Amino acid sequence: MPEFDGWIRLLDSRSFGTIWFWLALLGMWSATGRNVLGVPSEVLQQARRAQSAGEPEHPAVITLLDWLSLTLPRWLLGAQEGTFFLAVTSFLMTSIAILGFGYGLELAQALTLLLLPFLILFWLRVRLARSLAPLLESGQSGDRPLSGVAADAAQRMTRHRRLVSMMSVLSVALTAAWGTLWALTHPNGL
C-alpha cells in the first residue's frame, strides 16, 4: 500500500505552522465580507442611507433591487440540486473531519476548520436567497411598493451581513485556538 501512505503523508503536512494557511483563512473571510449574495456592501449601505433619509425612490434603492434581480437566481437551488449538493458535501466534510480529528492528521484538521464555516455560510446564503425571492417577485409584479421591498431586503441582508461578521470572528478565533493547541502539543509537527 505505498500509494495510500503517500496520501496520508500529504494530508499530514504542517498547516497550522505555516503563514500561508493563516493568510488563506484571513483572505477568505475578508473576501466573504465584501458582498451579500453578490451584491456589493457599498450598494447595500447606500440604499439603507437613502431609505433612512426618507428617499424611497432614490437611485441607490433601485440599484439594490437591480443587483438582487441579477444575483439572486444563482443562489436558488432546486430540491434535487440541494439534496445532491448536501449529500456530497456532507460526505466529503465528514471524511475530512474523521481523517483530521479521528486520525490526528493536521492538514485534514486545518481543512475542516477552514471549510466547515464556509459550508454553513453557503447554506445561510441559500436560505437568505429563498426568503428574498418572493419579496423581489412581489415587487416586480407590483403587489408591493418598491420602497417596501427594498427596505425589507436591505434589512434582511444587513442582518445576514452581521451574522457573517460574527461567524468570521468566531471561526478565526476557534481556528487560532485549535492551531495554538496543536502547536503546543506537537512542537516538532509529530
N, C-alpha and C positions, 0 to 999 in steps of 0.2 A: 504493500500500500504506500509507495513513495509519493504518489500524486496527492493522496489525502493529507499526508504530512506536510506537503508543500503549501496546501491551502490553509492548514492550521497555523503554520509559521507566518503566512501572510496576514492572517487575522490577529496574530499575537504581536504585531509590531507596536512600537511605542506610539501612543496617541496623546495621552494627557501631558506628556513631557515635551511636546513639540509646539512651537509657536504657530505653526500652520493650522493645527486643529482649533486653537483659540481664535485665530483670525477668521477662519471659516465660520465658526459659531457666531462671533460678533457681526461679521459681514452679512450672514444670512438673516439675522434678526434685524439688523439695520435696514436692509433692503425690504424686509417684510413690512416695516412700519411706514413706508413711504406711500402706500396706497391702501385702499379698501376695495376689494373686488375689482381691482384695475383702475379705479377712479383715484386720481392723484389727491393727496390730502390737501393741497392748496385749493383745489376746486371745491372740496367739501367745506373748508374753512371760509372761503369767500361766500358760498351760498348761505352758510349759517350767519355770517356777518350781515348779509343783505336782509335776511329774514328778521334778525334781531333789530335792525334799523327800521323795520316796518316797510320794506320794499319787496312785496311778494312777487312782483313781475320783473324783478331785476334780472339782467342778462346772466348773472352768476347762478341764479336759481335754475334758469333754463339750461345753462351749460351742465349743471349737475345732472339734470334729468336726461340730457343728451348722452352724457357719459354712461349713465346707468343703462340706457336703452342699447348702447353698443356693447358694453362689457357683461351685462347680466346673463345673456343667453349662454355664455361659455361656462357658467357655474351651475347651470341647471342640469342635473343628472336624471336620466330616466330610471325606472325601477330596476331594470336588468343591468344597466351600466353601474348603478350604485352598488348592487349586490355583488357583481363581479369584482369591482374595484375593492370593496370592503373585504371580500374573501381573499383576494391576492395579497393585499397589503397586510391583513391580519396574519396570514401565514408567514410572510416574509419578516414582519416585525417580531412575531413570536419566535421564529427560528433564530434571528439575530440576538434577541434577548436571552434565549436559552444558551446560545454559544457564549454570550458575554457573561451573564450572571450565574449560569449553571456550571459552565466550564472555566470561568475565570479568564476569558480572552479579552485583553484590553481594548483592541480595536472594535470588537463587537459591542462592548460596553459603551464606547465612545459613540459608535453609530446609533445605538439605541437612544442614548441621551440626546443626540443631535436630531434624529429623525422623528422620534415619537411625538414631541411637541408640535412639529410641523404637520404630522398626520392628524392630530387633534385639531390644529388650526385649519386644515383643509376641510374637515367636516363642519367646523363652525362657519366657514365661508359658504359652504353649500347650504347650510341651514339659513344663513342670512339671505342668500340669494332666493331661497324658496319663500321667505317672508316678504321680500321686496318685489317679487314678480307680480303677485296680484295687485299690489299697491300701484305699480307702474302701469299695469293694464287698465286699472280703474281711471287713472289719469289720462291715458291715451284714448280711452273710449268716451271720456267726458263725464263720467259718473261723479268724479270728484274734481274740485278745482286744482290746478297745477300747484298752486302755492301750498295747499294742504298736503298734497302728495310729496312735494319736495321737503316740507317740514318734517313729515313722518320719516321719510327716507333718510334725511340728514341726522335725525335723532337716533335712528337705529344704527346707522353707520358710525356715528360718533361713539355710541355705546360699545359697538364691536371694536373700534379702534382702541378704546380704553382697555378692553379686555385683552386685546393683543399686547398692549404695552405691559400689562400686569403679567401675562404669560411669559413675555420675553425676559422680564426681570427675574421671575421665578425660575425659568428654565436655565438661564445663565448662572444664577446663584446655586441651584442644585447641581448643575454640571461642574461648577468650580469646586463645590464642597466634595463631590464624589472624586473629582480629579485630584484634589489635595489629599484626601484619604487614601486614594490608590498610590499616590507618590510616596506618602509616608509609610505605607505598609509594604511597598515594593520599591525600595530605594534604587536598586540596580535594574529595575524592569523585569525582575524574575518573580 
